[in-house]
């Protein structure tokens, strides 16, 4: 039976905003900044093992859950059947309009402005092709390729998960994560045994190891632990992150441990800690009744998080060039790194919020 020419397309129900997901996105982006800024101390071998080094390492490696959690937040939103109510074509079109301008503009910006103009890199056609193919137009922009890849497969995953409930989603997430973690651990063990078989990710494959996290976000989006279990889960998560920090500090002495449980986004301990942060964050925020102004501020900052992620590295490079004396002290100065972190965070949020209020610039954040 054909629909009449005047029939309207059924409306897709509007998804309610989740303060838990907003809070997780905001805290995760703040963690991304911490990793990139505190790394200047963590990579300073001259002070390795000192109190300053351990403090910076606790902040840096203690934030190792940020990318998995950002992927889980994306899964919780993008795998909602309501996002696919009008079919894959509509989903892709809306996501392309949302992400496309930022995807292109920021890669061009970091290549031309940050690499070529500010950092005086010589980039010819071959080098440019390599940067794009390897998803390395700049340090953090691989994440754009990762998210685009997950966008591409989201309609397929959403259709498969829609009829199976939480049990199917949990099963898929667990299997995908277990397989990925095992593959990367096996690759590490082969390298340790002197027969390296590295797993190399490029622009078109960045998304593959993160499918488990992506589905886990959807599977766990409504999990709310009881108060006692929330406390237990929080303590376990803290212990897991403490193990990550300790393991990084002791890495040279324990090569086998590092091979089996790598301190990376695709290591088993990090995966468990990331799930813990996600579930604890949602459980805590479920019980928090934010005043109207605080809720509005959370929404504002969460919406600005994507822009902060994109722009913050520009301010890191700018600080190094405008304040060379200050930047030179950072590798051994915890107060200096904290000051730099706060300053770059404020500037990044200010730029992102300002862009969001300008008609054309808002498409970049």
C-alpha positions as CSV (number, residue, x, y, z in Angstrom):
1,X,0.0,0.0,0.0
2,X,1.4,3.4,-1.0
3,X,1.5,6.4,1.2
4,X,-0.4,9.4,0.0
5,X,1.6,12.2,-1.5
6,X,0.7,14.5,1.3
7,X,1.6,12.1,4.1
8,X,4.2,13.5,6.5
9,X,7.2,11.6,7.8
10,X,6.7,10.5,11.5
11,X,8.6,12.7,13.9
12,X,11.5,11.2,15.7
13,X,11.1,11.4,19.4
14,X,13.4,13.9,21.1
15,X,16.0,12.4,23.3
16,X,16.0,13.7,26.9
17,X,19.2,15.3,28.0
18,X,21.3,13.3,30.5
19,X,23.2,15.3,33.1
20,X,25.3,12.2,33.8
21,X,26.5,12.0,30.2
22,X,27.1,15.8,30.2
23,X,29.2,15.6,33.4
24,X,31.2,12.6,32.0
25,X,31.9,14.4,28.8
26,X,33.0,17.6,30.6
27,X,35.3,15.8,33.1
28,X,36.7,13.6,30.3
29,X,37.7,16.6,28.2
30,X,39.3,18.2,31.3
31,X,41.2,14.9,31.6
32,X,42.3,15.1,28.0
33,X,43.8,18.6,28.7
34,X,45.6,17.1,31.8
35,X,47.2,14.3,29.8
36,X,48.5,16.7,27.1
37,X,49.8,19.4,29.6
38,X,51.1,17.3,32.5
39,X,53.0,15.1,30.0
40,X,55.8,17.6,29.9
41,X,56.7,16.6,33.5
42,X,55.9,12.9,33.0
43,X,58.3,12.7,30.1
44,X,61.1,14.5,31.9
45,X,63.5,11.6,32.8
46,X,65.8,14.0,34.8
47,X,63.2,14.1,37.6
48,X,61.7,10.6,37.2
49,X,60.9,9.1,40.6
50,X,60.7,12.5,42.4
51,X,57.6,13.7,44.2
52,X,56.9,16.2,41.4
53,X,57.2,13.5,38.8
54,X,54.9,11.1,40.7
55,X,52.3,13.9,41.3
56,X,52.2,14.7,37.6
57,X,52.1,11.1,36.7
58,X,49.1,10.5,39.0
59,X,47.3,13.3,37.2
60,X,48.3,12.2,33.7
61,X,48.0,8.4,34.0
62,X,45.1,8.8,36.3
63,X,43.2,10.4,33.4
64,X,43.9,7.5,31.0
65,X,40.2,6.6,31.0
66,X,39.2,9.8,29.2
67,X,39.1,8.6,25.5
68,X,37.3,5.3,26.3
69,X,34.7,7.3,28.3
70,X,34.2,9.8,25.5
71,X,33.6,6.9,23.2
72,X,31.1,5.4,25.6
73,X,29.3,8.7,25.9
74,X,29.1,8.8,22.1
75,X,27.8,5.2,22.1
76,X,25.1,6.0,24.7
77,X,23.8,8.8,22.4
78,X,24.5,7.5,18.8
79,X,23.1,4.0,19.3
80,X,19.8,5.2,20.5
81,X,17.1,3.9,18.1
82,X,15.5,7.3,18.1
83,X,18.6,8.7,16.4
84,X,18.0,6.3,13.5
85,X,14.2,6.6,13.2
86,X,14.4,8.1,9.7
87,X,17.0,5.7,8.4
88,X,20.8,5.7,7.8
89,X,20.6,8.4,5.1
90,X,19.1,10.9,7.5
91,X,21.5,9.9,10.3
92,X,24.5,10.3,8.0
93,X,23.3,13.6,6.7
94,X,22.7,15.1,10.1
95,X,26.0,13.9,11.5
96,X,27.8,15.1,8.4
97,X,26.4,18.6,8.8
98,X,27.3,18.5,12.5
99,X,30.8,17.1,12.3
100,X,31.9,17.7,8.7
101,X,32.9,21.3,8.9
102,X,34.9,20.8,12.1
103,X,36.5,17.6,10.8
104,X,37.9,19.4,7.8
105,X,38.6,22.9,9.2
106,X,40.6,21.9,12.3
107,X,42.8,19.5,10.3
108,X,43.6,22.3,7.8
109,X,44.1,24.7,10.7
110,X,46.6,22.4,12.5
111,X,48.5,21.6,9.4
112,X,48.8,25.1,8.0
113,X,48.7,27.3,11.1
114,X,50.3,25.2,13.8
115,X,52.6,22.9,11.9
116,X,53.7,25.1,9.0
117,X,53.4,28.7,10.2
118,X,53.9,28.4,14.0
119,X,56.2,25.3,14.1
120,X,58.0,26.0,10.8
121,X,57.6,22.4,9.6
122,X,58.3,21.7,5.9
123,X,55.3,19.7,4.6
124,X,55.2,18.7,1.0
125,X,52.5,16.6,-0.8
126,X,54.0,13.3,0.3
127,X,54.3,14.3,3.9
128,X,50.7,15.7,3.9
129,X,49.4,12.4,2.5
130,X,51.2,10.5,5.2
131,X,49.8,12.7,7.9
132,X,46.3,12.3,6.7
133,X,46.6,8.5,6.0
134,X,48.0,8.0,9.5
135,X,45.5,10.2,11.1
136,X,48.3,12.4,12.5
137,X,47.5,15.8,11.1
138,X,48.0,16.7,14.8
139,X,48.5,14.8,18.0
140,X,44.8,14.7,19.2
141,X,43.0,14.8,15.8
142,X,43.1,11.0,15.4
143,X,40.0,11.1,17.5
144,X,38.0,12.8,14.7
145,X,38.8,9.8,12.4
146,X,37.9,7.4,15.3
147,X,34.5,9.1,15.8
148,X,33.7,9.3,12.1
149,X,34.4,5.5,11.8
150,X,32.0,4.8,14.6
151,X,29.4,7.1,13.0
152,X,29.6,5.0,9.8
153,X,28.9,1.7,11.6
154,X,26.4,3.2,14.1
155,X,23.2,2.5,12.0
156,X,24.2,-1.2,11.6
157,X,25.0,-1.6,15.3
158,X,21.8,0.3,16.3
159,X,19.7,-2.0,14.1
160,X,21.3,-5.1,15.5
161,X,21.1,-4.0,19.1
162,X,17.5,-2.6,19.0
163,X,15.8,-6.0,19.2
164,X,18.0,-7.6,21.8
165,X,17.8,-5.4,24.8
166,X,20.5,-4.8,27.3
167,X,21.6,-8.4,27.4
168,X,22.5,-8.4,23.7
169,X,24.3,-5.1,24.1
170,X,26.3,-6.2,27.1
171,X,27.3,-9.5,25.3
172,X,28.4,-7.6,22.2
173,X,30.3,-5.1,24.2
174,X,32.1,-7.7,26.3
175,X,33.0,-9.9,23.4
176,X,34.3,-6.9,21.3
177,X,36.3,-5.5,24.2
178,X,37.7,-8.9,25.2
179,X,38.8,-9.7,21.6
180,X,40.4,-6.3,21.2
181,X,42.3,-6.4,24.5
182,X,43.5,-9.9,23.7
183,X,44.7,-9.0,20.2
184,X,46.8,-6.0,21.5
185,X,48.2,-8.0,24.4
186,X,49.2,-10.8,22.0
187,X,50.9,-8.3,19.8
188,X,52.8,-7.0,22.8
189,X,53.8,-10.5,23.8
190,X,55.1,-11.2,20.3
191,X,57.3,-8.1,20.5
192,X,58.6,-9.1,23.9
193,X,59.5,-12.5,22.5
194,X,61.5,-10.9,19.7
195,X,59.0,-11.5,16.9
196,X,57.2,-8.2,16.6
197,X,53.8,-8.1,15.0
198,X,52.7,-4.5,15.6
199,X,49.1,-3.4,15.1
200,X,49.2,-0.2,13.2
201,X,46.1,2.0,13.1
202,X,45.5,4.6,10.3
203,X,42.8,7.0,9.4
204,X,40.4,4.3,8.2
205,X,41.0,1.9,11.0
206,X,41.2,4.1,14.1
207,X,37.7,3.2,15.1
208,X,38.0,-0.6,15.0
209,X,39.5,-1.2,18.5
210,X,36.8,1.1,20.1
211,X,33.7,-0.8,19.0
212,X,33.5,-2.5,22.4
213,X,33.6,0.8,24.3
214,X,31.1,2.3,21.9
215,X,28.5,-0.5,22.5
216,X,29.3,-0.6,26.2
217,X,28.2,3.0,26.4
218,X,24.8,2.1,25.1
219,X,24.6,-1.1,27.2
220,X,25.4,0.7,30.4
221,X,23.6,4.0,29.9
222,X,20.8,3.3,32.3
223,X,22.8,1.4,35.0
224,X,22.3,3.1,38.3
225,X,24.1,1.4,41.2
226,X,22.8,1.5,44.8
227,X,24.6,3.8,47.2
228,X,26.7,1.0,48.7
229,X,27.6,-0.5,45.3
230,X,28.4,3.0,44.0
231,X,31.0,3.4,46.8
232,X,32.4,-0.1,46.2
233,X,32.7,0.6,42.4
234,X,34.3,3.9,43.0
235,X,36.9,2.4,45.3
236,X,37.6,-0.4,42.9
237,X,38.0,2.2,40.1
238,X,40.4,4.3,42.1
239,X,42.5,1.2,42.9
240,X,42.6,0.2,39.2
241,X,43.8,3.7,38.3
242,X,46.3,3.6,41.1
243,X,47.6,0.4,39.6
244,X,47.9,2.1,36.2
245,X,49.9,4.9,37.8
246,X,52.2,2.5,39.7
247,X,52.6,0.3,36.7
248,X,53.7,3.2,34.5
249,X,56.2,4.3,37.1
250,X,57.6,0.7,37.4
251,X,57.3,-0.1,33.7
252,X,61.0,-0.7,33.0
253,X,61.1,-3.3,35.8
254,X,58.0,-5.3,34.7
255,X,58.1,-5.7,30.9
256,X,55.9,-8.8,30.9
257,X,53.2,-7.0,33.0
258,X,53.3,-4.1,30.6
259,X,52.9,-6.5,27.6
260,X,49.9,-8.4,29.1
261,X,48.2,-5.4,30.7
262,X,49.5,-2.4,28.7
263,X,49.0,1.1,30.2
264,X,47.0,2.3,27.2
265,X,43.4,2.9,26.1
266,X,43.4,-0.7,24.9
267,X,44.7,-2.4,28.1
268,X,42.5,-4.5,30.3
269,X,43.1,-2.6,33.5
270,X,42.3,0.7,31.8
271,X,39.2,-0.8,30.2
272,X,37.9,-1.9,33.6
273,X,38.7,1.5,35.1
274,X,37.0,3.3,32.2
275,X,33.8,1.3,32.7
276,X,34.0,2.0,36.4
277,X,34.3,5.8,35.8
278,X,31.3,5.6,33.4
279,X,29.0,3.6,35.7
280,X,30.0,5.5,38.9
281,X,29.6,8.8,37.1
282,X,26.1,8.0,35.9
283,X,25.1,6.6,39.3
284,X,26.3,9.6,41.2
285,X,24.7,12.1,38.8
286,X,21.5,10.2,39.0
287,X,21.2,11.2,42.7
288,X,22.3,14.8,42.3
289,X,19.7,17.4,41.9
290,X,21.5,20.4,40.5
291,X,20.1,23.9,41.0
292,X,18.9,25.6,37.8
293,X,22.0,27.7,37.4
294,X,24.4,24.8,38.0
295,X,22.5,22.7,35.5
296,X,22.6,25.5,33.0
297,X,26.4,25.9,33.6
298,X,26.9,22.1,33.2
299,X,25.0,22.2,29.9
300,X,27.0,25.2,28.7
301,X,30.4,23.6,29.5
302,X,29.5,20.2,28.2
303,X,28.3,21.6,24.9
304,X,31.7,23.5,24.7
305,X,33.7,20.4,25.4
306,X,34.1,19.4,21.8
307,X,35.5,22.8,20.9
308,X,37.8,22.7,23.9
309,X,39.2,19.3,22.7
310,X,39.8,20.7,19.3
311,X,41.4,24.1,20.2
312,X,43.4,23.4,23.3
313,X,46.6,22.2,21.5
314,X,46.8,25.5,19.7
315,X,47.1,27.2,23.1
316,X,49.7,24.7,24.2
317,X,51.9,25.6,21.2
318,X,51.1,29.3,21.5
319,X,52.2,29.3,25.2
320,X,55.5,27.6,24.2
321,X,56.2,30.4,21.6
322,X,55.0,33.4,23.5
323,X,56.3,32.4,26.9
324,X,59.5,30.4,26.2
325,X,61.0,31.2,29.7
326,X,57.9,30.0,31.5
327,X,57.5,26.9,29.2
328,X,61.2,26.0,29.9
329,X,60.4,25.7,33.6
330,X,57.4,23.4,33.2
331,X,59.2,20.0,32.9
332,X,60.2,20.3,36.6
333,X,57.6,22.7,38.0
334,X,54.3,21.3,39.3
335,X,52.9,24.7,40.2
336,X,53.9,25.9,36.7
337,X,52.1,23.0,35.0
338,X,49.0,23.5,37.1
339,X,49.0,27.2,36.2
340,X,49.4,26.4,32.5
341,X,46.6,23.8,32.8
342,X,44.2,26.3,34.3
343,X,45.1,29.0,31.9
344,X,44.8,26.8,28.8
345,X,41.5,25.4,30.1
346,X,40.0,28.8,30.6
347,X,41.1,30.1,27.2
348,X,39.9,27.0,25.4
349,X,36.4,27.1,27.0
350,X,36.2,30.9,26.3
351,X,37.0,30.3,22.6
352,X,34.7,27.4,22.3
353,X,31.8,29.2,23.9
354,X,32.4,32.4,21.9
355,X,32.5,30.3,18.6
356,X,29.2,28.7,19.6
357,X,27.5,32.1,19.6
358,X,28.7,33.1,16.1
359,X,26.5,31.8,13.2
360,X,29.2,30.2,11.0
361,X,31.9,29.6,13.6
362,X,29.5,27.5,15.8
363,X,29.7,24.8,13.1
364,X,33.4,24.3,14.0
365,X,32.8,23.5,17.7
